[in-house]
Every structure is written in structure tokens, then in C-alpha cells.
Amino acid sequence: MIRGTALIFWDPNVPGKKLDAIDTDQITPAADCVSESLATLDERWKAGAFRYLMPDFRDRVHRGDTFVVAGDRFAIGSSREMSPAGLKAVADEAGLELVVVCGGNMGDIFRRNALNLGLHVVQSPEAVADARDGDNFSFEPSSRRLINETQHKTYEPLPLTAKEDEIRRTGGIFAAGRRELRRSIETPPRIEWPDGQTARALTSTEQVVWAHRVDKGDLVRPGVTLRVYADLLPASDGTAPFAIHTFNQITGGGLMFPRQAAIANDHFVFTGKDEDERQTAIGRDFARLHGIVKPYYATPGDGIFHFYFPEQGLVLPGQFIPGADSHSRAYGAYGAVGIGVGSTALGFGWSTGYIYFTVPKARRVVFTGALQPWVSGKDIVLELLRRWGVKQSQGMSVELVDRNRQLPITYRNTIANMMAEAEALNGIFAPDDVTRAWYDRNGVADLPYPPFAAGADAVYEIDESLDLSDVRPMIAKPFSPGNAFTADDVARERITFDKALIGSCTNGSYDDLLAAALVIRGALRHGARRAAKDFVVFPGSGGVGRQIDRPDPRLDGQSIADVFRSVGGQIRQSWCGPCFGQGPDALQKGQRAITSFNRNWQNRMGVGGEGYLASPAVVASSALLGYMAPPNELGLEWDANEYGV
């Protein structure tokens, strides 16, 4: 039996309400605390735990406040295993056990990471609602029963699936990997697609999972945990060290090749910090040991892995790709099932070739109507998140349907990528003519899997449509991507800023940057001269970075980079740093930026900074104006031939 006192996260803006939507960035060490080993990482984390959210967190846990109580949507966002590992370590150092008590809807990656690491997580909305400061709690790990001893109330938490509970009871993910390793080596993977009758009842995601099942007799239905073969298992330099640790623990080290492994150095590579170089060196040494080379090993500057791996032909329709980064959901743009997982799940996959996957409920969004002037994928997804409100997608798999085949892959990438901010397990556009045309243009003629689409009898918990005729250019204000307003309305507020930043895995493609350059070119013709504020561009990959230096006929023979530089824009290396507050372009306390990034949660882009989100076109127009506004504020009239991408 575990006993302790409640440690409640109260909402500072709503008296008496538990805090909802705590993101993992807030319960993860600052990047300069990330280091080369689990033990060192834990040690560094303890020194800075909850530095901004709850400065005395560590002291309170050591005093016995070991039942962390928070509201709904706890630990949304990033795949960083450091969050549950650090929480657990704070209690471990005092010889205590921590229990997280939260609402029924929580971050799916954090939940799986906690299960893998042995951190107790109890989802009980009733217990959260009842809890008061100073309440004494007890938790029985075997039954998972929670008791508020002060109030004499007992709670049965949301149950684990049978397979999740089996893993929990039998020693966690390391023990499961060791048990299953030999069989996984002896059994060749088989990918078998469902026949027409079976596929008729399955969503696109369910069909991919059905084909990739390890145990071919297993049913694919919501709530069931399956073993699912992976086609690619990518990590970043930030998540690879934990995955390597897991792989070594399961396999014994350098005895076998890590299956489907890929590593991209894109998070901590241009900070200039020795500790970040040491972390990056872990993945580099691992790749050298196992002979992992390009394109499966991306060196610093090669690109952000959600752009780089599709660009290299490693992401293909019909694949199942668990990636150790929450924005692995971006692969849904290409007709693949991309999900975010933690490093332990990835290391397990490198060992066995598969991961454990719990089938989610499904919802469908059908995009109808016609795209409006200046509207892109970013505006569409911001409008969708605005409509979904505080509940967001509720952890479902989202079937994204482009009814009129008018959304290019660039737009689909942005929408699928930001299913992470929508708190969806994944989002997928079933492969269609748009998908196939993209692969043809990129020289990929032979696709490994057959065409597929959601079955006519597939079941959706929520079925909705979004009329694109109603969508306008959008800007999301702090501190949520769903806190979005039309750019015209925001323009009337004349919100100024310190930096305008374009790029990231969400909007760093050639076409994204071309859209921004076309706005600038049009503005120059109307008398604009220089960006009013710092204007910085981060290409999605090194390949994109080289491409934007080439002349483009849409720009009268200039290159995109030429256009950016002509108004004072600066081109940086391809990496993730500024998006999550790293490197020289991170926001400082009191600074504000308008960006084409994907998250604007508190402290996300730099401690004390404020981030706003918009499309590359809106960021470009804002950079020239000096306040946040869409291109029409520059006097530009929409012409699809001149500004369409």
C-alpha cells in the first residue's frame, strides 16, 4: 500500500478549480538539464523539477505530498520520457513512490511512458473533483484502488487494458522485451491486408493496424491492446538516448541490429552547449556501432525528421510508424499511421520489431467547400482546434477526408502534424491521387502496400465536416493553439512583437516558404521595404534549405532566400530549437513572437516569452507590417495565379 498527502495543482485563474491541460514541457527538465544517461538525467531533473509550475515541488514530495492531483488533459504534448522519469525520480530519491491522480482524458504518450517506467497513474475524475489540500490518500498497486482516507471515499480508476495490466504486473516493458525477444527473432514479420469484406468495417488507421498485427487472430477494435509491426522507428537526438538504454537493457547491447531504427539530429544540435553535444554523441556512437547511415541517420542540419524521412522516401502510404516525437503524427499526411511514442516504447520496438498499441476510438472530419483567399493548412487546423475547444479530439484517431482533393501534401502535413496539439492519437489522410502525385514528383514509383481507404461501414464516435468556405486566415494567441481568432480580427488589435519566425516541422517545406516569399514579393511591389522586426526562417530540411537558394520562376528568377534577405530576413540551419525555446533565437522573458510553429503553450518558445501561431503567409505579412495581420492588410488582393501554391 502506498500512502501520502495530496499535492494539488490549482488553476491560478479559476479559484477552486484543478489545473487542466498541463503539458509535458512544464514537467520536463529545461533542455540544459538533458544529459547522456538516465541516472544523470534524473539527477539534473531533480534540481529543476517544476521550476516554473511549482517551485517547491521537490521539497513537498520529500515531505510526503506524493499524490499529485491535476485536472483533465494532464501531460499533453511531447513524447519526452524525461517527464515521467523525472517525476518518479523525485520520489525515489526520498525512498517514496509517487502517484499521479488526474482526469479521464490525459496525454496518451505520457500515459504509456509512465506504464513502461513503473510510475503509477490513476485516472479518476471523481477523485480529482473531491480532492482537497491536505487530504490523505492510499493506493493499492495490485488492485489499483484509490482511497481518499480523509474523506472516507474509495475510487475505481479507469481500467487498463488486459495486456497493459499484464505488462504492469510482470515487471514492465524491459521484462516484456526480454521475454519476447527470442520469439521475435525467430518469427519473420508478415504484413497481410484485410479482404474487402473485413476492410469495409474498418477505418484507414484500423486497416493499417490490422495488416501489421503480430498476432493475426487478434481483433482490431477500440480498447484492445495489440502487438503491431513497425515499418520505421525514428527518434531524435533528444529521445534516442532513452531508446538506446531500453534497447541495451532488453538485448544486452551490441548483439543485434536495432530493427527499423532511424535517428535524426534535430533538437539540441546548434545550442553550443557541451551537455547537448554529449547527448547528441550518444546517438552518433550508437549509429556508428550498428552501421546506421544516411538516410536512416541524419546528421545536424540534414533536417527535422518529420520532413527529412518523408523527403528521403522512408515514409510511405500504408506504413505503421511509431516515432519518439509527438509530431510523428505528421506521417498521416502521406497515408501512413504515424503516432508519437516514448523512448522506452521505441527501444522495445528496436528490439522486437513491433510495439504494443491500444486501438483508439475514431472520429472523422470531412473537409468540404472551397479554399478561400490566403487560407492554408495552418488556418484549417487552427480553425479545427478552435472548434474542438477544451475537449480537443479526446485521444481518438482522426480520419481526415479531403473530399474535393484540393489540399496539397504541404497543407496535409500541417494538419496531420498538429493532430498532436489536437490531442489525437493520430490523424490520417487515406492515400489518394494527391498522395500518389506527390510520390511521383519525388521519384518514388513503386509503393509497397495496396491502395486503401476507410470502409463504408467504419464506425466513428464523432462524425463531422468542416466547410472550408467558412475558414479564414487565423492567428492563435497564447497559450493554446486552439485559442485562435481570424487574422482580420487580430489585426484590429495592432498586436506588436519582437520576432517573426517561419519554419518548423509544421511549416518548413519549400511550398510553405514559397507562400511567404510570394507575399513579400507582392508587398515590395506595393512599396514595402524592410521587415519591421527580426525576421528569421528555418527550413524544414537541409534539402529545402538548398532548394530555396535556387531561382524560382514564380519569383521572376529570384530565389526564395533572395526575397527573404531583401527585406532583412535571415536563414538559419534546419532544426527544432526555437520551437521549444532552444538556441539564440529562443524568446527571452517579456518577448513576443509570431511564428509558423505548432505550439504556443506557456514557456514553450522560451521562459517568459509569448508565442503566437499563424501560417507562413500571415507571418510574412506581419513581419513587414510590424503588427500581426494577414496579407490583405498590406493592400494585396488575392490572385491564385500570383499567390497560390
N, C-alpha and C positions, 0 to 999 in steps of 0.2 A: 504494500500500500504506500502510495506517495502522498505526503501531506504538505501543505503550505498555505500561504495567505495570498489573497487576490492582489494583483498588480494591474490596475485598470488604466487603459489609455482612453482618456476622456476627450471628447471633441471640444477644442478651445472656443469654437464659435457657437456651440449649441449646449447650454448648460444642462447637465444630467444625461447627456447622450454619449454612448460609447463611440469611439472614433472609427469610422468606416474608411475603406479604401486606403489602408496603409500599404504603400508599395515597397518592394524589396530594396529599392535604392536607399530607403530610410532605415532599413535594418541590416545593411551591408556595410562593411568597412569602407572608408574612403579608399580610393584607388591606391594611395601611397601606403595603405596597410596590407595590400595584397602581396603575398610573398610566395616563396618557392615550395613550401611544404605545408601539409595540413596542420602540423603542430605549430609551426611558426605563424601561419595564418591565424589560427585560433588565438595565439598569444597576442598578436598585433590587434586583433579584433577586440579583445577584452579591454584594451587600453582606450578604445574609442567607441565602445558599444553605445548605440542610441545617442551619440554625441549631441545631436540636434533635436531629436524627437523626445528623448527623456534622458537628460544628462546624468542623473543619479541611478540609472537603470542597474548598473553592475552592483552598486552598494545595496540597493534594495533587494536584489535577488539573493545576495550573500546574507542578508538579514532574514531570509525565509519567504520573501514575496515571490514565490516560484510558480504561481498560477497566473500567467499573462492573459489578460482578458481584453479583447478588442471586438469591434463590431463586425459588420458584414464585409466581404471582399478583402479579407486580410491577406497580405503578402502577394498582391497582384504584381504582374510585370516580369522582371528579369529572371533568367534561369540561374542566377548565381547561387551556387551551393554554399557560398560563404555565409548566407543569411541563416539557414537552419543550423549549419555547423557552428557558427559563432554564438547563436543563442544557446545551443546545447553546451558549448564550452564554458560560457559564463557560469552556468550552474555546476558543471563538472568540476571546475577548479575549487569550489567550496564543498565538494562532496555531496551535491544536491542534484535532483532531477527536475527539469523544467517541464511544465505542461502548458501548451497554448490552447486557450479556450476562445473560440471565435464563432461567427455566424455560419449559416448553412452554405453560403457561397464564398469560396476563397480561391486564391491563386493556385491553379492546378499544378504548376511546376513546383512551387514551394511545398505543396502537399505531398507530392511524390518524393521530393528530396528528403523531407522530414521522415517519411516512412522508411526510406532507404537508410537513413543515418541513425534511426532509433530515437528521434525527437517525438515526444508524444503530442499529437494534435487532436483536439476534441471539438467537433463541430456541433454546437448545440445553441441555437438561437434563444431557447428558453433560459439556459444558464447564463448567457450573456445579458439578457434583459433583467434577470433577477439580481445579478452580482452587484455588491456594494464594496466600497473601500473597507478593508479590514476583515472581510469575510474569510473564514477558514474553509478550505476545500480539501477533499481527499479524492484520489483517483486510483482505481484498481486496474493495473495494466492488463491482467488476463481477461477480464470481462469488459474492460473499457468503460466501466460505470463511473460516473462523476457524482460527487456528493458535495453540496454546499452545507457544511456541518453547522454553520452559524444559523442558517435559515431552515435547517432540517428538510432539505429538498434533495431529491435524487433525480438524475438525468440519464437517459439512454441516448448517447450521441448518434449522429448519422453513421450507419454501419459502413465498414469497409467491405469490399467485395471478398468473396471466399478466397480467391488467390492472394489478394493483398494481405488478408489476415494470416494466411499460411506463411507468407514471406516474413511477416512481422513476428510470428510465433517461433519461427525456425532459424532465427539468427540474422535476418536482414538480407540485403542484396549481395553482400560479399559471400555469405554462406550459400545462398541460392546459386550464385555463379559457380562456385566450386563444385556444388552437387551436379550441376547441369553441363559442366564444361566438356567432359569426355563424350557424352551423348551428342552434344552439339557438333563436335569434331567429326564424329562417326556418321552423322546424318547429313547427306547433301541437301541443301535448300531446294525446295520445289515451289515454284510460283504457278498457280493454276487459277485461271479466271473463271468466274461463275458462268453457268449456261444462261441462256436468255430468260428462262422462267425464274431462276433464282435472282438474277440481276434486276428483274422487274420490281422486286420489293426492296431494293437497296439503294441508298444514296450513293453519290460518287465516292465519298470517303469510305463508306461501308464496302463498296465493291473492291477498292484497293486493299483494304484490310482483309477482306475475305480471300483475295488472291494470295496474300502474303502470310496467311496463317501458318504457323509451325504445325499445329495440331489440326489436321484437315477436317476432323469431325466436329470441331467446336462451332457453336452457333455465334453469329455476329449480330448482337442485339445490345441496345443500351444497358449499361450497368455490368456487363460481363468483361472480365479481365482475361486477355488472350496473350499468347506469345506471338509476336509478329516479326517476320524477317525484314531487315532494313536493306535498302539499296545503297544508301550513303549515310555515314555517321560523322557529320562535321562538327568541329569545335573551333573556338577562337583561342588566341594566346591567353585570354583571361579564364577560359573554362577548361582548357586542355590539362593543366596540372592535376586537378582532381580526377579527371578521367584517366590519366596515366596512373595515378595512385591506385584507383579502383582496378584497372586492368592488371597492374602488377600484383595486387593482392589476390586476385582471382586466378591468374595464370602462373604466378611465380616469377614474372619478369620477362626477360627476353627470350622465352622459349617458343613463342609463336608470333605470327604476324597479326597485328590488330586488324580485324576484319572491317572492311568498308570505311576505314579511317581516313579523315581529311582534316587538316589543320590550316587555319588562316591567321596570320599575324596582323590583326587589325584594331586591337583595343588599346594596348599600352605601349605602342612601338615608337612613338615620337614625343615622349614626355621628357626625355633627357634624364630620367631618374635611374639610379643604379638598381634599385629594387625591382623596377619594371623590366629592366634588361635581364636580371636574374630570372624573373618569371618567364619571360619570352624564351630564355635559353633552355628551359625545361622541355618545351615542345620541340625546339630545334634539335636538342640532343636525342629526343625520342624518335624524331623523324630520321635522323642520321642513323641511329641504331637499327631501325627497321627498314631502311631504304625507301622511305616515303618521299617522293619527289614531285615536282610540278607535273600536272596541275593539282595533285592532291595535297601538296604542301605549298602554301602561298607565303612568300617572303614579305617583309614590311614594304608597303607601297604597291603590292600586287593588287590589292583591293579588299573591300569589305566582303565577307564571304557570301552574303546573300546576293551580291552582284557577280562576284568572281566565279563561283562554282557554276551557276547557270551559263555564264558567258563562255566557260570552258567546256560546256557540253556534258557536265556531270549531273545536271538536274534535268529529268525527262518526264514526260507525261506518264502517269500510272505508277510512279515510284512511291515508296514509303520512306520518308526521310525524317528521322528524329535528329534534331540538331541541338547542340548545347548552347543555344542562344534563343531567347524568346521570339525573335523576329525570323526564325526559321519558318514561320508560317508563310513567309513571302513565297515559298515554293508552290503554294497553291495557285499562283498566277500562271504557272506553266502546266497545270493539270496534275501536279503531284500532291500527295498528302504530306505537308510539312508541319511538324509540331515542335514545340520547344520542350526540351528535357534538361534535367540537371546533369552534372558531370558524372555522378555515380551511375545513372541510367546509361549514359553514353559509354562509360568504361565497361559496364556489363555487356553492352552491345558489341563493343570491340572484341570482347572475349568470346561471345557465343554466336554473334551474327544476328541476334534478334533482341527485342526489348519486350517488357511487359507493358501492355496497353489496355486501358479500360475504355470500352466503346462509349462515346458520349451520346446524349440526345442530339437531335438535329433540328436546325431551323433553316428556312430558305428565304433568300432575298432575290427577287426578280427585278432587274433594272429595266424599266420601260421608258417610253418617251424619248425625246431628242436632247442631246447635249446642248447647253446654252453657251453664249459667248464667254470666253475666258475660263470656263469650267473644266477641271481636270480630275484625275483620280483622287487627288488630295481633298478637293472640295466635296466630292461624293462621299468619301469615307468620314470626313468631319461632320457632314450633314447626317450620315447614318448614326454616328456615335452620339450626336446631339439628340436625335430622336429616341435612341435607346435609353438615354438618361442614366440614372444611378444604377439600374439593374444591369445595363450593358447586355452582353449575349448570354450571360448566366452559364458560362462554361460549355456551351454547346458547340457542335461542329456546324459551320455555316456553309450551305450550298449557295454559291454566288452565280447568278444566271444573267448573262448579257444577252437579253432577248433579241436585240437588234444588231448584234455583232458590231458595235460601234466603239468599244473600249479596247484600245491597243494594249499590248503587253505592259508598256510603261505604266498605264493607268491601273491595270490589274495588279501589278506588282505593289503599288502603293496601297491599294485596298486590301489585298491579302496580307501584306506586311503588317498593317495596322489592325488586323484581327487580334494582334497581341494586346493593343490598347483597348480593344472591344472585349477583352477577356474571354475570347472564344478559344476552344481547343485548337481549331484550325479553320481556315476558310479556303474554299477551292472553287476555281472555275474549271468545269469539265473541259477537256481539250476539244477545240472546235477549229473552224477554218482560220481564225485569227491566230490560234496557237501554232497550227501547222505552218502557216505562212512565216511566222517568226523563226521557227526552226529551219525552214528552207533558206531564209535570208542569211542565217548564221551557219549554213553549210552542213546541217545535220539532216540527212535524208532518211536514214533508217532509224525508226523509233522502235524500242524493244517490245512494247506492250500494245495490245489491240486498242482501238478507239473504245471509249465508254462514256456514258452519261447517266445521270440519275434515272432510276427506273420510274415508270409511270405510277407504280403503286407504293413508292417510297413514302415513309411516314415522317412528318415534320411536326415537332412540338409547337412551332410557330411558323406560319407561312405568310409572308408579307411581300409587298412590292415597294419600289422607290421610283417615282416618276422623275426622270432626270430633267424634264421640262421645268420642274419646280426648284432645281438646285442652282444656287448662285455661288460665285466665289466666296469663300469662307475664311475666317480667321478665328482660331481657338485661343482664348485668353487663359492665363494661369487660373488654377493649377490642374487642369484636366483637358485632354483632347476633346472631350465631349462638351466642354464649356465654349461652344462655338457660336458665332454670330456672322451674319452676312458682312462681307468686307465693306460694302457701302455704308452699313450702319456704323461700323467701327471707324471708318474714315471721318465721319462727322464728329468723332471724339478727338481727333487730331492727337492720337497717342504717339509720342516720340519714342526714340530708342537709341541705344548706343551702337548696336551691331546688326547687320543684315547678313544672314548665313544661309547659303544654299548648298544642298548635298545630302549626304547620309545614305543609309541603305534604303530609305523610303523614297527619296527623290534625287538620286545621284546618277541617273542614266544619261546617255547622250541626248535623248529626246527631252528629258527634264531640263537639262542645261540649255538646249536649243530654244525651248519655250521662253526661258528667261532672257536669252540673248536677243530674241526677236522683239520682245517688249522694249529692251534697251535701244535696239536699233531704231524702232519706231519713235521712241521718245527723243532720241538725238535729232531725228528729222523735225521734231516739234520744238526744238530749242533747248532740250536738256543738255547739260554739260558734264557734270560730275556727280557721283554718289554723294549724298549729303552726310552719310555716316560710314563707318567702317563696313566694307563690303567684301566678304570672303567666300570662296567657293571650294567645295570638297568633292571631287569626282567620285563616283561610286566604285571605280576600279582604276588601276593603273592604265588599263587599256582605254577606258573612257578619257582619262587624263591626256593620253597621247592623241586620241582622236579629236579632242576639242582644239588641238593646235593646228589641225588641217583646215584648209579653206573649205567653206560650205557655200554652195550656190545660193542657198536661201538668204545668205548674208552678204550678197554681192561680192563673193570671193574672199571675204574676211573669214577668219576662224572665230569660233565661239570665244576662245580665250582672248583674241584680239579685241572683241567687242567688250568683254568684261574689263580688260585692262584699260580700255579707252576712257572708262568712267571711274578709274581708280580701283577697280576690283583686283583682288589678289587670289591666286590659285595655289591651293595647298596640296599636300600629299593626300592620297586616298586612305582614310582611316576613320574610326568611330569616335575618337576622343572628345571633340567639342560637344557631341550629342549628350554625353553623360559627364561633362564637367572636367575633362582632362586636357592638358596641354595649354599652350599660350593663348588659345582662342576661347578658353572656358570663361564663363561670366564671373565677374567679381561681385562682391557684395554691393547691392544697390544698382547694378547694371541691368539693362533690359535688352532683349534681342527679339527680332522677328526672324523666324527660321523655317526651313522646309523639313525640319526633323520630325520625329514621331511622338515624343513625349515632352510634356511641359510640367511635370509634377514638381513639387516643391524641392528646391536644391538640385534638381536633375542636371541642369546645364552649368552648375557652379553654385556653391553655397551662397545663399543670399541673393541670387540672380533671379530674374523673371524671364521665362521663355514664352513666346507666342508662336503659334503654328499656322502655316499657310502654304500655298502652292509656290513653286519656283517663280511663276509669273507675278504673283502678288508680292513676293519678297523682292523681286527685281524692281517693280514699280515703287514699292515703299522705300527701297534704298535710294532712289532718285529723288523722291518727294521729301524724305526726312520724317515722314509720319506714315502710319500704317494705312494703306489704301490699295484698291485694285487698279489695274492699268487704265481704266476709263477716267480715273482722276487726273491722269497725265494728258487728257484730251485725245486719247487714242480711241478710234472707233473700230469695233471688231470686224475683221475681214478674214474669213477662214483661209483664204489663199495666202494671206500675208502673215498671219499669226498662228494658224492651226498647225499642229504637229501630228 
